Amino acid sequence: MRSHRGLHGQRPRRAGAGIEPGKTYGETDDHCYNVVSGGVHIHDLNATILHQLGIDHERLTYRYSGRDFRLTDVHGRVVEEILA
C-alpha cells in the first residue's frame, strides 16, 4: 500500500468549541511518522467532537442492513485532556 503522507502521526488542527488553545497532545518520532506517546484514535477524536457539539456519541446510532451502527463504533472515548 502506498503512503504519501504517512497516516500514523497526523496533527489535526483544532480551534474554539472548548478545545484548549495552543494545546499540544502526544508526540511523534523524529521523522513525524510514528506515534511515540499520547496517540488518539479517530473514534476518540470523533467522540470528542460530538461531545463538544452536545451529542452523546454512544446514543448516536443509525440503522443499516438491520444493524445499529455508531460513528465511533464501539471504541470511542472523549479525550478530556484536550478540553479547556
Rosetta blueprint (number, residue, H / E / L):
1 M L
2 R L
3 S L
4 H L
5 R L
6 G L
7 L L
8 H L
9 G L
10 Q L
11 R L
12 P L
13 R L
14 R L
15 A L
16 G L
17 A L
18 G L
19 I E
20 E L
21 P L
22 G L
23 K L
24 T L
25 Y L
26 G L
27 E E
28 T E
29 D L
30 D L
31 H L
32 C L
33 Y L
34 N L
35 V E
36 V E
37 S E
38 G L
39 G L
40 V L
41 H L
42 I H
43 H H
44 D H
45 L H
46 N H
47 A H
48 T H
49 I H
50 L H
51 H H
52 Q H
53 L L
54 G L
55 I L
56 D L
57 H L
58 E L
59 R L
60 L L
61 T E
62 Y E
63 R E
64 Y E
65 S L
66 G L
67 R E
68 D E
69 F E
70 R E
71 L L
72 T L
73 D L
74 V L
75 H L
76 G L
77 R L
78 V L
79 V L
80 E H
81 E H
82 I H
83 L E
84 A L
